[in-house]
């Protein structure tokens, strides 16, 4: 028996009313049976960085300082066969316009077109990436998130629920978002402010009887939205304070104090103090480089500087045991504690060393002290 029947089908907050001449015809129509729904949205995720990030002073540009990921939810939305799900994004409502770099490669997430946006801390950039997660699409590749403020929903990926799928099997669609802080230039310690507003994701559902040929015909424009917020973090530099050291080697009568080549004056003990060292450093190394010529690398002997008037002598650098100190190479600071930080010191000794016939005069040498933090 034929009769007119008006029914209502609810699909993710949008009511689609269809007037069908036959109830039986409605039940057999595959396009009309597309049924999509929100499963676990809405949700609000915080992309939380560590509260404190200590950066080595000599860290290279492009170094990833911290990474925060959202859960890789695969079923925010689900759809039955013969329908298309399209994932959309609307970017952070606080403008991310200023950039350190555009279209750079970020190996940490295999993102080759990332934009490095400026944060509130000079030298610290923000990179944002997104990928779709679903049963019919799998883990899609990472894509960049545009940083400019926008109220327009931009498509970033989709998922077809094919007619060949089982009738009662729903196809899921979800997303994963990543945020990274990246060193980009000289860092000034400070607090990375949270990005105000949120990155919003939603799903649009529509008919797709033929993949790649039939235009997307939405029957529900607004899926429940998922939001992501970027948190705050304090950034500091891993370092120690190292004041200059002046060592007085005294005045000596050349013929008496240095009677022959290879003789030396009594050594003078001194130390290089390291103050206010950061905690959490894996290793602290130091290197001593003379600014004048090295006369004997194995013996730790360097020549006098250009303004000295004496000749025939050099300055020999020794460790605290009296052995010749290594020059131009990094050496671990054994007194540094990663747990406590604070102060440490490097005990050393120095003395004059005769290298040739001695001519009286001033005898000075300068050496550079370099710290390396890892």
C-alpha positions as a printed Julia matrix, in Angstrom:
374×3 Matrix{Float64}:
   0.0    0.0    0.0
   1.35   3.38  -0.95
   1.08   6.28   1.41
   2.83   9.57   2.12
   4.98   9.67   5.21
   7.02  12.63   6.56
  10.01  11.67   8.73
  12.94  13.5   10.38
  16.55  12.24  10.49
  18.94  13.83  13.02
  22.58  14.11  11.94
  25.0   15.88  14.35
  22.87  18.75  15.44
  21.35  19.4   11.99
  17.82  18.22  11.2
  17.32  17.06   7.63
  13.68  16.7    6.71
  12.8   14.52   3.75
   9.38  13.93   2.31
   9.3   10.35   1.02
   6.5    8.84  -1.04
   7.16   5.35   0.23
   8.62   4.21   3.53
  10.1    1.17   1.77
  11.85   3.37  -0.76
  13.4    5.42   2.05
  14.8    2.35   3.75
  16.47   1.14   0.56
  18.01   4.47  -0.5
  21.77   4.29   0.27
  22.41   8.01  -0.2
  19.61   8.95   2.07
  20.82   6.52   4.72
  24.04   8.41   5.38
  24.12   8.76   9.12
  26.99  10.66  10.77
  27.4   11.64  14.35
  29.72  13.15  16.91
  31.15  10.49  19.21
  33.49  12.11  21.73
  33.54  15.8   20.78
  33.39  18.47  22.02
  36.72  18.44  23.85
  39.25  21.0   25.03
  42.91  19.96  25.01
  45.81  21.81  26.59
  49.1   21.47  24.72
  51.22  21.69  27.87
  54.95  22.4   27.71
  57.21  21.81  30.73
  56.86  24.58  33.29
  60.57  25.34  33.0
  62.83  24.87  29.98
  66.59  25.34  30.39
  68.4   25.94  27.11
  72.15  25.47  26.62
  73.71  28.8   25.77
  75.37  27.36  22.66
  72.29  25.49  21.41
  72.02  25.7   17.61
  69.17  27.43  15.81
  66.41  24.99  14.92
  66.89  22.95  18.09
  63.55  21.68  19.41
  63.29  22.83  23.02
  60.0   21.2   23.96
  57.17  19.28  22.32
  53.54  18.99  23.38
  51.07  16.65  21.68
  47.37  16.22  22.01
  45.88  12.75  22.38
  45.61  10.98  19.01
  41.86  10.55  19.17
  40.56   8.48  16.26
  36.81   8.74  16.79
  35.72  12.29  17.46
  33.28  11.73  14.62
  31.91   8.64  12.88
  30.02   8.09   9.66
  28.2    5.22   7.95
  28.96   4.15   4.36
  28.12   6.33   1.38
  29.09   9.52   3.16
  32.06  11.85   3.26
  33.61  13.36   6.36
  35.76  16.44   5.87
  37.95  17.78   8.69
  38.17  21.55   9.0
  40.3   23.89  11.08
  39.93  27.47  12.17
  43.19  28.9   13.44
  44.11  30.52  16.74
  42.06  33.63  17.18
  45.04  35.53  18.61
  47.03  36.49  15.49
  50.29  34.61  14.96
  51.64  36.82  12.22
  55.29  37.58  12.99
  57.58  34.78  11.93
  61.25  33.89  12.33
  61.13  31.64   9.28
  58.66  30.29   6.74
  58.51  26.86   5.11
  61.33  25.32   7.14
  61.98  21.63   7.74
  61.24  20.33  11.24
  62.64  16.78  11.51
  60.91  16.15  14.83
  57.57  15.63  13.08
  58.69  15.34   9.45
  57.04  18.66   8.66
  58.81  20.29   5.72
  56.69  23.42   5.31
  56.44  24.67   8.87
  56.28  28.31   9.84
  58.26  29.32  12.92
  56.17  31.96  14.67
  57.57  34.43  17.17
  56.62  34.04  20.82
  56.85  36.44  23.75
  60.44  35.27  24.37
  63.04  36.52  21.87
  64.84  33.61  20.26
  62.06  31.09  20.95
  59.73  30.18  18.08
  56.47  28.22  17.94
  55.71  25.52  15.36
  52.25  23.98  15.03
  51.32  20.83  13.14
  48.25  18.66  12.66
  47.33  15.31  11.14
  44.12  13.36  10.74
  43.63  10.02  12.45
  40.97   7.62  11.23
  40.21   4.04  10.4
  39.68   4.63   6.69
  42.52   7.09   6.22
  45.1    5.92   8.73
  47.67   8.23  10.26
  47.93  10.96   7.66
  51.13  12.97   7.23
  51.71  16.08   9.31
  50.59  19.41   7.91
  51.19  22.96   9.07
  48.7   25.03  10.99
  48.39  28.54   9.66
  49.17  31.14  12.27
  47.09  34.06  11.12
  43.8   34.81  12.83
  40.88  33.5   10.85
  37.21  32.95  11.26
  36.98  30.82   8.13
  36.94  27.04   8.36
  39.72  25.6    6.21
  39.68  21.96   5.04
  42.73  19.95   6.14
  41.73  16.36   5.31
  38.84  14.03   4.87
  37.62  10.49   5.02
  35.33   8.63   2.66
  32.99   5.98   3.96
  32.81   3.73   0.89
  29.68   1.89  -0.18
  31.7   -1.32  -0.2
  32.07  -1.08   3.57
  29.86  -3.17   5.75
  26.49  -1.55   6.27
  26.74  -1.45  10.03
  30.42  -0.45  10.26
  30.97   3.19  11.07
  34.07   4.98   9.76
  35.86   7.11  12.36
  37.69  10.39  11.95
  39.85  12.23  14.47
  42.95  14.38  14.76
  46.25  14.88  16.56
  47.86  18.28  17.11
  51.49  19.01  18.0
  53.1   22.22  19.25
  56.86  22.74  19.49
  59.08  25.44  20.91
  62.14  25.92  18.71
  65.32  27.95  19.27
  65.65  30.6   16.6
  68.27  33.26  17.33
  69.71  34.62  20.56
  67.47  33.75  23.51
  66.57  36.23  26.2
  65.17  34.42  29.27
  61.47  34.93  29.86
  58.03  33.35  29.9
  56.36  32.02  26.78
  52.8   33.29  27.1
  49.93  31.01  26.33
  48.38  31.59  22.94
  45.04  33.16  23.68
  41.98  31.68  22.05
  42.09  28.22  20.58
  42.65  26.16  17.5
  39.25  24.73  16.6
  38.53  21.58  14.63
  35.2   20.35  13.39
  33.83  17.85  10.93
  31.36  18.38   8.1
  29.33  15.44   6.88
  28.02  15.02   3.36
  27.1   12.66   0.54
  29.88  11.13  -1.54
  28.56   8.26  -3.68
  31.6    8.41  -6.01
  35.04   9.22  -4.64
  36.77  12.06  -6.42
  33.9   12.74  -8.84
  30.86  13.86  -6.94
  31.09  17.31  -5.3
  30.89  17.43  -1.56
  27.23  17.96  -0.67
  26.98  18.65   3.05
  23.86  17.61   4.82
  25.12  18.84   8.17
  27.27  21.92   8.17
  28.53  22.05  11.73
  30.03  19.11  13.55
  30.73  19.57  17.25
  34.05  21.41  17.58
  37.24  20.26  19.31
  39.59  22.93  20.67
  43.3   23.04  21.48
  45.1   25.59  23.67
  48.87  26.18  23.96
  50.16  26.53  27.52
  52.88  28.66  29.13
  56.51  27.88  29.92
  59.45  29.7   31.51
  62.62  29.63  29.39
  66.05  30.14  30.91
  69.61  29.75  29.7
  71.85  27.02  31.01
  74.98  28.85  32.08
  77.44  29.72  34.81
  78.91  33.11  35.66
  82.69  33.12  35.16
  84.49  36.31  36.21
  87.85  37.27  34.72
  90.95  36.05  36.55
  94.25  37.92  36.81
  97.26  35.86  37.93
 100.34  37.68  39.24
 103.43  35.59  38.43
 105.72  38.04  40.25
 109.01  39.76  39.33
 112.13  37.7   38.81
 115.82  38.17  37.98
 116.26  36.24  34.78
 119.75  34.79  35.35
 118.92  33.74  38.88
 115.31  32.6   38.53
 115.73  31.05  35.06
 119.36  29.92  34.79
 118.9   27.73  31.7
 116.48  26.8   28.93
 113.8   24.54  30.42
 113.99  26.06  33.88
 110.92  27.66  35.47
 109.86  29.93  38.28
 107.81  28.66  41.25
 104.23  27.99  40.16
 101.4   30.25  41.33
  98.12  28.58  42.24
  94.83  30.14  41.15
  91.33  29.01  40.25
  88.57  29.8   37.84
  85.32  30.22  39.74
  81.98  29.24  38.27
  79.04  30.92  40.01
  75.26  30.6   39.84
  75.39  27.55  37.61
  72.05  26.24  36.38
  70.86  22.85  37.54
  70.01  20.11  35.1
  73.05  20.42  32.86
  74.14  17.02  31.61
  77.77  18.07  31.36
  79.83  21.24  31.73
  83.13  21.47  29.83
  85.73  24.2   29.63
  88.48  25.08  27.18
  91.51  27.36  27.53
  92.81  29.01  24.37
  95.85  31.27  24.34
  95.6   34.47  22.29
  99.34  34.31  21.52
 101.36  31.57  19.85
 101.55  28.13  21.42
 105.23  27.33  21.96
 104.78  23.77  23.14
 101.32  22.24  23.08
 102.26  19.11  25.05
 103.96  21.19  27.75
 101.19  23.79  27.92
 103.6   26.64  27.14
 102.41  29.79  25.37
 104.3   32.83  24.14
 104.06  36.35  25.5
 101.56  38.82  24.09
 102.45  41.5   21.59
 102.89  44.32  24.12
 105.37  42.45  26.34
 108.98  43.69  26.19
 110.73  40.62  27.64
 111.84  37.73  25.48
 113.14  34.21  25.9
 110.38  33.2   28.27
 106.84  31.88  28.01
 104.0   31.09  30.4
 103.29  27.49  31.3
  99.79  26.45  32.38
  99.48  23.53  34.82
  96.63  21.65  36.44
  96.33  21.44  40.22
  98.63  18.38  40.33
 101.43  20.26  38.56
 101.05  18.44  35.23
 100.96  20.37  31.98
  97.43  21.53  31.21
  95.77  20.66  27.91
  95.24  23.63  25.62
  92.56  24.18  22.95
  90.51  21.13  23.99
  87.35  20.81  26.09
  87.76  19.23  29.52
  84.9   18.21  31.89
  84.36  20.26  35.05
  84.31  17.47  37.63
  83.21  19.73  40.48
  79.9   20.68  38.83
  76.75  18.99  40.18
  73.77  18.65  37.86
  71.42  18.22  40.82
  72.49  21.21  42.89
  74.05  23.58  40.36
  75.38  26.6   42.2
  79.14  27.09  42.42
  82.1   25.12  41.09
  85.75  25.86  40.55
  88.7   24.77  38.43
  92.05  24.78  40.28
  95.06  25.63  38.12
  98.67  26.79  38.33
 100.91  28.95  36.15
 104.6   29.87  35.97
 107.27  31.38  33.74
 109.24  28.95  31.62
 112.55  29.78  29.91
 112.63  29.0   26.18
 115.72  30.93  24.96
 118.14  33.69  25.91
 116.35  35.99  28.31
 115.85  39.69  27.69
 114.46  41.63  30.7
 111.11  43.41  30.43
 107.39  42.95  30.95
 106.12  39.41  30.41
 102.37  38.93  30.01
 100.09  36.4   28.33
  96.32  36.25  27.85
  94.18  33.13  27.58
  90.5   32.77  26.75
  88.28  30.61  28.93
  85.25  29.06  27.17
  82.4   27.15  28.82
  80.31  24.56  27.0
  77.0   23.3   28.35
  75.33  20.05  27.28
